[in-house]
Amino acid sequence: MSILPFSRAASRTVAWLSIFVGCALYSWGATVVLPAPVKVGGENGHYHVYVSNEGAGDISIIDSKTHDVVRTIIAGKRPRGLRVSPDGQLLYVATSASPRTEPGAKNERAAPNAVVDRSADGIAVLDLVTGKRVKQIQVGPDPAEFTLSRDGLRLIVANANSAEVSVWDVATEKQLATARLSAEPISVQLHPTRDEVYITCGKPGAIFVLNPESGRQIAKVELGGRPRTLVFSADGTRAYVPLEETPEIAVIDLNTHAVVKTVKVPAPVSPAGAAISGDGREVYVTTGREGNGVAVIDAETGKIVERVATGMRPCGVALTPDGSLLFTANAESNDVSVISVKSRKEVARVPVGKAPWGVAIGPIIVP
């Protein structure tokens, strides 16, 4: 199973045509049952691609077949990490009141006179059927990224300003657990089969492995190099971690929690986002502001087999569940690159909002 909205196994086996529980509308004392939203797409590579525009405060929704932006939804201030709910009908988005800065910069140094309204911090919940923001869950200061528990009932959040991870009940919006980390926690990834959550911390450069319910520390992997995110191998035995400052990809044995290999990415690059093919044979890493592309890495040999050009400063990246297309959020050119995995070429460039940051992919919801 995957922490992404649809596991690789599910994407191959589910027909992607399902009807959810109907909703009732009360009018003049009568109950009228409306048709339930229908989840479609996937059989022929048709999905919705969700892109968080950090500088615009909104989400661009891209049709994966036409490459058109079909809707834009207001999310809140500085949206970054985002996840689709297990049923595909909600989008959770991390929003932050902290001023947008360059990686590694201190917020107060970048904007010493800024007035920070912490009410803007939280996880925005967007209804993908109506296209509206329905609520904001307060989850502590400066949430960067997060993940959902497998059942979708809990949020596990990296609080960048307080150097913590916090666990929240989605329904009650109450905090269930918290744990101290090192500085600049960024990415939060749930292991595909184990009760382990992995959090990357930029300073001094480490990965914390915690129990996703209690926050108890299981292991800590020292890396340096400012790790940005990580992806798991198909069998869940290894993790691939882009190191922005080194620049290289660290390969971690998840049974021993030790680094077993590093893959050097030739400069000038700043490795940032990562995705992995469904069969686990290839790892795709965005190369940041200097690289302006995606490095394709053979997972077995650790060698870079291709470099694909993208827009400027690609950050987040996501692979469609059928494994055919990659989408990268290009922060400085304000667009999204669409890459054919088969041809290893950019096939489209989609303009979106200012400073796109993260990418998530889900089914198409038809009201």
C-alpha positions as CSV (number, residue, x, y, z in Angstrom):
1,M,0.0,0.0,0.0
2,S,1.1,3.6,-0.5
3,I,0.6,6.7,1.4
4,L,-0.6,8.4,-1.7
5,P,-4.3,8.5,-2.4
6,F,-4.2,5.3,-4.4
7,S,-1.8,2.5,-3.8
8,R,0.0,1.0,-6.8
9,A,-1.8,-2.3,-6.2
10,A,-5.1,-0.6,-6.1
11,S,-4.4,1.4,-9.2
12,R,-4.0,-1.8,-11.1
13,T,-7.0,-3.7,-9.7
14,V,-9.7,-1.2,-9.0
15,A,-12.1,-0.5,-11.9
16,W,-12.4,3.1,-10.7
17,L,-16.1,3.3,-11.2
18,S,-17.7,3.4,-7.8
19,I,-20.7,5.0,-6.2
20,F,-20.5,6.5,-2.7
21,V,-23.2,6.8,-0.1
22,G,-26.0,9.1,-1.2
23,C,-26.7,12.4,0.6
24,A,-30.0,13.7,1.6
25,L,-31.5,17.2,1.1
26,Y,-34.2,18.3,3.5
27,S,-36.8,20.5,1.8
28,W,-40.2,21.4,3.1
29,G,-40.0,18.6,5.5
30,A,-39.4,16.0,2.9
31,T,-36.2,14.0,2.3
32,V,-34.9,14.0,-1.3
33,V,-32.1,11.6,-2.0
34,L,-29.6,13.1,-4.5
35,P,-27.4,11.0,-6.8
36,A,-24.1,10.3,-5.2
37,P,-20.9,11.6,-6.6
38,V,-19.3,9.2,-9.0
39,K,-15.6,8.5,-9.1
40,V,-14.4,7.9,-12.6
41,G,-11.1,7.6,-14.5
42,G,-8.0,5.5,-14.3
43,E,-8.8,2.8,-16.8
44,N,-7.5,4.9,-19.7
45,G,-5.1,7.1,-17.7
46,H,-7.6,9.8,-16.8
47,Y,-7.1,11.6,-13.5
48,H,-7.2,14.9,-11.8
49,V,-3.8,16.5,-10.9
50,Y,-3.9,18.8,-7.9
51,V,-1.2,21.5,-7.7
52,S,-0.6,23.8,-4.6
53,N,0.3,27.3,-5.7
54,E,2.3,28.6,-2.7
55,G,2.4,32.2,-3.9
56,A,-1.2,32.4,-5.0
57,G,-3.0,30.7,-2.1
58,D,-4.9,28.3,-4.3
59,I,-5.0,24.9,-5.9
60,S,-5.0,24.3,-9.7
61,I,-6.8,21.2,-10.9
62,I,-5.4,19.8,-14.2
63,D,-7.1,17.2,-16.4
64,S,-4.4,14.6,-17.0
65,K,-5.6,13.8,-20.6
66,T,-6.3,17.3,-21.9
67,H,-3.6,19.0,-19.8
68,D,-6.1,21.9,-19.2
69,V,-6.7,23.6,-15.8
70,V,-10.3,22.7,-15.2
71,R,-10.8,24.5,-11.9
72,T,-9.0,26.6,-9.3
73,I,-10.0,26.4,-5.6
74,I,-8.9,28.9,-2.9
75,A,-7.0,27.1,-0.2
76,G,-5.6,29.7,2.1
77,K,-2.3,31.3,2.8
78,R,0.9,29.7,1.4
79,P,-0.4,26.2,0.5
80,R,2.2,23.5,0.3
81,G,1.7,19.8,1.1
82,L,-1.5,18.2,-0.1
83,R,-3.2,14.8,0.0
84,V,-6.4,13.4,-1.5
85,S,-8.8,11.6,0.9
86,P,-9.1,7.8,0.6
87,D,-12.5,8.2,-1.1
88,G,-11.2,10.8,-3.5
89,Q,-13.8,13.4,-2.5
90,L,-11.7,15.7,-0.3
91,L,-8.4,17.4,-0.7
92,Y,-6.4,18.2,2.4
93,V,-3.9,21.1,2.0
94,A,-1.3,22.5,4.5
95,T,-1.5,26.3,4.8
96,S,0.9,28.5,6.7
97,A,1.1,32.0,8.0
98,S,4.9,32.0,7.9
99,P,6.4,34.3,5.2
100,R,7.7,32.5,2.2
101,T,11.5,32.3,2.2
102,E,14.3,30.6,0.3
103,P,15.3,27.1,1.7
104,G,17.3,27.4,4.9
105,A,16.5,31.1,5.5
106,K,15.0,32.1,8.9
107,N,11.6,33.6,8.7
108,E,12.3,36.5,11.0
109,R,15.5,37.4,9.1
110,A,13.7,37.3,5.7
111,A,10.8,39.5,7.0
112,P,11.7,41.0,10.3
113,N,8.6,43.4,10.4
114,A,6.1,40.9,9.2
115,V,2.9,40.4,11.2
116,V,2.1,36.7,11.4
117,D,-1.5,35.7,11.8
118,R,-1.2,32.1,13.1
119,S,-4.9,31.5,12.4
120,A,-3.8,31.0,8.8
121,D,-1.8,27.9,9.9
122,G,-3.7,24.7,9.5
123,I,-5.0,22.0,7.1
124,A,-7.6,23.3,4.7
125,V,-10.2,20.8,3.7
126,L,-11.5,21.2,0.2
127,D,-14.7,19.5,-1.1
128,L,-13.8,18.3,-4.6
129,V,-17.4,17.8,-5.6
130,T,-18.5,21.4,-4.8
131,G,-15.1,23.0,-5.4
132,K,-15.3,24.8,-2.1
133,R,-13.1,25.0,1.1
134,V,-15.3,23.6,3.8
135,K,-13.1,24.1,6.9
136,Q,-9.7,24.6,8.4
137,I,-8.2,22.3,10.9
138,Q,-5.8,24.0,13.3
139,V,-2.8,21.7,13.7
140,G,-0.1,23.9,15.3
141,P,2.4,26.4,13.8
142,D,3.6,26.4,10.3
143,P,2.5,23.0,8.9
144,A,4.7,22.2,5.9
145,E,3.7,18.7,4.8
146,F,1.6,15.9,6.3
147,T,0.1,12.6,5.6
148,L,-3.1,10.8,6.4
149,S,-3.4,7.6,8.3
150,R,-4.3,4.6,6.2
151,D,-8.0,4.8,7.3
152,G,-8.0,8.6,6.7
153,L,-9.0,9.3,10.4
154,R,-5.8,11.0,11.5
155,L,-3.4,13.7,10.3
156,I,0.3,13.4,10.9
157,V,1.8,16.9,10.5
158,A,5.3,18.4,10.3
159,N,5.3,21.7,12.2
160,A,8.3,23.5,10.7
161,N,8.5,26.4,13.1
162,S,8.3,24.4,16.3
163,A,10.4,21.5,15.1
164,E,7.7,19.0,16.0
165,V,5.5,16.4,14.5
166,S,1.9,16.3,15.7
167,V,-0.9,13.8,15.3
168,W,-4.6,15.0,15.0
169,D,-8.0,13.4,14.9
170,V,-9.7,14.6,11.7
171,A,-13.3,14.4,13.0
172,T,-12.8,16.0,16.4
173,E,-9.8,18.2,15.4
174,K,-8.1,17.3,18.7
175,Q,-4.4,16.7,19.1
176,L,-3.6,13.0,19.9
177,A,0.2,13.1,20.2
178,T,3.3,15.2,19.6
179,A,7.1,14.6,19.3
180,R,10.1,16.8,19.2
181,L,12.3,16.7,16.1
182,S,15.4,18.6,14.8
183,A,15.0,21.8,12.9
184,E,13.0,22.3,9.6
185,P,10.8,19.1,9.5
186,I,9.5,19.0,6.0
187,S,8.2,15.8,4.5
188,V,6.0,13.2,6.2
189,Q,5.7,9.7,4.6
190,L,3.9,6.7,6.0
191,H,5.6,3.3,5.4
192,P,3.5,1.2,2.9
193,T,3.1,-1.8,5.3
194,R,4.6,-1.0,8.7
195,D,3.4,1.2,11.5
196,E,6.2,3.7,10.9
197,V,6.1,7.3,9.7
198,Y,9.3,8.9,8.3
199,I,9.9,12.7,8.7
200,T,12.7,14.5,6.9
201,C,14.4,17.3,8.8
202,G,16.5,19.9,7.0
203,K,18.9,20.8,9.9
204,P,21.2,19.2,10.6
205,G,19.9,16.7,8.1
206,A,18.2,13.7,9.5
207,I,15.2,11.3,9.1
208,F,13.1,10.5,12.2
209,V,11.2,7.2,12.2
210,L,8.2,7.4,14.6
211,N,5.1,5.4,15.6
212,P,2.3,7.1,13.7
213,E,-0.1,7.0,16.6
214,S,2.0,7.7,19.7
215,G,4.8,9.7,18.1
216,R,7.3,7.4,19.9
217,Q,10.7,7.4,18.2
218,I,11.8,4.1,16.6
219,A,14.9,5.2,14.8
220,K,16.9,8.2,13.6
221,V,19.0,8.3,10.4
222,E,21.7,11.0,10.2
223,L,22.2,12.2,6.7
224,G,23.3,15.8,6.4
225,G,22.7,17.5,3.1
226,R,19.2,18.8,3.9
227,P,16.9,15.9,3.0
228,R,13.7,17.2,1.3
229,T,11.5,14.1,0.9
230,L,11.6,10.4,0.4
231,V,10.0,7.6,-1.5
232,F,9.8,3.9,-0.7
233,S,10.7,0.9,-2.9
234,A,7.9,-1.3,-4.2
235,D,8.7,-3.9,-1.5
236,G,9.1,-1.4,1.3
237,T,12.7,-2.4,2.1
238,R,14.4,0.8,0.9
239,A,13.9,4.5,0.9
240,Y,15.3,7.0,-1.6
241,V,16.0,10.4,-0.2
242,P,17.0,13.5,-2.2
243,L,19.6,15.6,-0.4
244,E,19.4,19.2,-1.6
245,E,22.7,20.6,-0.5
246,T,25.1,17.7,-1.2
247,P,23.6,17.0,-4.0
248,E,22.9,13.3,-4.0
249,I,20.3,10.6,-3.4
250,A,20.7,8.6,-0.2
251,V,19.5,5.0,-0.3
252,I,18.4,3.7,3.1
253,D,17.9,0.1,4.2
254,L,14.6,0.2,6.1
255,N,15.4,-3.0,8.1
256,T,18.6,-1.5,9.6
257,H,17.8,2.2,9.1
258,A,21.2,2.6,7.7
259,V,22.5,4.3,4.5
260,V,23.6,1.6,2.1
261,K,24.4,3.7,-1.0
262,T,24.5,7.3,-2.3
263,V,23.9,8.4,-5.9
264,K,25.7,11.6,-6.9
265,V,23.6,13.9,-9.0
266,P,26.0,16.0,-11.1
267,A,25.9,19.7,-10.3
268,P,24.4,22.2,-10.8
269,V,21.3,20.8,-9.1
270,S,19.3,20.9,-5.9
271,P,17.4,17.6,-5.6
272,A,14.0,18.2,-4.2
273,G,11.0,16.0,-5.0
274,A,10.8,12.3,-5.7
275,A,8.5,9.6,-7.1
276,I,9.0,6.0,-7.9
277,S,7.7,3.7,-10.6
278,G,5.0,1.1,-9.7
279,D,7.5,-1.7,-10.3
280,G,10.1,0.0,-8.2
281,R,12.7,0.0,-11.0
282,E,13.0,3.7,-11.6
283,V,13.2,6.7,-9.2
284,Y,12.3,10.2,-10.5
285,V,14.0,13.2,-8.8
286,T,13.3,16.8,-9.5
287,T,16.6,18.7,-9.7
288,G,15.5,22.1,-8.3
289,R,16.5,25.7,-9.3
290,E,19.8,24.9,-10.9
291,G,18.9,21.6,-12.6
292,N,15.5,22.5,-14.1
293,G,14.7,18.9,-14.8
294,V,14.0,15.4,-13.6
295,A,16.8,12.8,-13.1
296,V,15.7,9.2,-13.9
297,I,17.6,6.8,-11.7
298,D,17.9,3.0,-12.1
299,A,16.9,1.8,-8.7
300,E,19.0,-1.4,-8.9
301,T,22.3,0.1,-10.2
302,G,21.9,3.6,-8.7
303,K,22.9,5.2,-12.0
304,I,21.2,8.2,-13.7
305,V,19.9,6.9,-17.0
306,E,18.2,10.0,-18.3
307,R,17.8,13.8,-17.6
308,V,14.5,15.3,-18.7
309,A,14.2,19.1,-19.0
310,T,11.3,20.9,-17.3
311,G,10.2,24.4,-16.3
312,M,12.3,26.4,-13.9
313,R,13.0,25.1,-10.4
314,P,10.9,21.9,-10.3
315,C,9.9,21.0,-6.7
316,G,7.0,18.6,-6.1
317,V,6.5,15.7,-8.5
318,A,3.9,12.9,-8.8
319,L,3.4,9.9,-11.0
320,T,-0.1,8.9,-12.3
321,P,-1.2,5.6,-10.9
322,D,-1.0,3.9,-14.3
323,G,2.7,4.9,-14.4
324,S,2.4,6.8,-17.7
325,L,2.9,10.4,-16.8
326,L,5.0,12.5,-14.4
327,F,3.8,16.0,-13.3
328,T,6.3,18.5,-11.8
329,A,5.5,21.8,-10.0
330,N,7.9,24.4,-11.4
331,A,8.2,27.1,-8.8
332,E,9.9,29.8,-10.8
333,S,8.2,29.5,-14.1
334,N,4.8,29.2,-12.6
335,D,3.8,26.1,-14.5
336,V,3.6,22.3,-14.5
337,S,5.6,20.0,-16.7
338,V,3.9,16.9,-18.1
339,I,6.5,14.2,-18.8
340,S,5.9,10.9,-20.7
341,V,7.6,8.1,-18.8
342,K,7.8,6.0,-21.9
343,S,9.5,8.6,-24.2
344,R,11.2,10.4,-21.3
345,K,10.2,13.7,-22.8
346,E,8.2,16.7,-21.7
347,V,5.0,16.5,-23.7
348,A,3.2,19.6,-22.3
349,R,3.7,22.7,-20.1
350,V,0.6,23.9,-18.2
351,P,0.5,27.4,-16.7
352,V,-0.8,27.5,-13.2
353,G,-0.7,30.0,-10.2
354,K,2.3,31.7,-8.7
355,A,5.0,29.5,-7.2
356,P,3.6,26.0,-7.6
357,W,4.9,23.7,-4.8
358,G,3.3,20.3,-4.4
359,V,1.5,17.8,-6.6
360,A,-1.1,15.1,-5.8
361,I,-3.1,12.9,-8.1
362,G,-6.6,11.4,-7.6
363,P,-9.7,10.2,-9.5
364,I,-12.1,12.5,-11.3
365,I,-15.1,13.2,-9.2
366,V,-18.3,13.9,-11.2
367,P,-21.2,15.4,-9.1
